[in-house]
Amino acid sequence: MNQSLIVRGAPQEYECRVGAWDDLEEHLNRRKIKRVMVLHGKDSWEAAKPYFPTLMNIDAHFVYYGGECTDEQTIALKQIFEQEQLEAIIAVGGGKIADLGKAVANQCNTPILILPTLAATCAAYTPLSVMYKTDGEMDRYDVFAQSNALVLIEPKVILDSPIELMIAGIGDTVAKWYEADAMISQLEVNPIEIQVSAFAAKKCRDVLLADSQEALAAMKEKEINQAFLNVVETNILLGGMVGGFGDDYGRTAGAHSIHDALTILPESHQQLHGNKVAYGVLVQLVIEDKWSEIERLIPFYHSLDLPISLKEMKMTLSADEYNRVAERAAEPHETIHYMKEKITPEVVKTAMLELETAMSNK
């Protein structure tokens, strides 16, 4: 394995506490920023508005993000940013809004400040964007040279977010350990930065297995507890640290390649990112012949209603669709090839079929 290892460990500043958003204008003033684009969604914005502070001495230009993170939307927002002569971007929302904000900020060479409304991914923390094609198929990852300027987490906003999105975030983040371990375990020498990545990845798995149930109970009861805060910061901060310190050794391996391949099927677009990644973890473990680890995860998946099969995602693939997904997952550029096993479309297809059969009675 000879991959990139550049540390992009953290945003410039990060804070998670009740009332964190209230200090947004102070953060802008410290940066001498007076004119901002506030990039937001629809439903997430309605939920966030009660917590979004009134900016007394800041000229805020509020813009709906458009629904997708694409090159076309990046270009359109760049034009607005430049026409309005703005100085920074504040992204308020979930992963696609954060990723789009980062993409536009990179094009405009301007600071990006992120106020996440979900704990469904580590997008708020990481200096990269997952770019999609206009038809919804995942296209590529763009990694940026500049860190996010600021991440402000208001736990009350995330407490009110849809619980299924928190569950998807748990599915996405528990994958950090399995994908990082598939790569890091191959190394004869682990540099310090990779040791930090491995620590964060294992911590992701351990915290989520221990605290997820209590965290979800907190969301149902609308009452913040420590388990809830632990899961929020695991999904965002710890998850971001894995790739931030491990770079290519800590980002994605098999599970995300399976996710990416599934996006070529329109019916998969009804499934949340984290659910598809959680399924991808199991396919990766089949390829690694780690059935005991699959058995360990099944009760955890069941307890959160994460899918253990395509059937549980309400997806029935034809023989042709299995072939297409397997071929997409095994394309030469895909990170599934970071695994030590020799990956071919046939290996992927066989693993998917074996998993489907094994999970049919679980």
Summary of the structure (lengths in Angstrom):
residues: 362
radius of gyration: 19.9
end to end distance: 36.0
largest distance: 60.9
contacts: 1302
relative contact order: 0.12
helix: 56%
strand: 11%
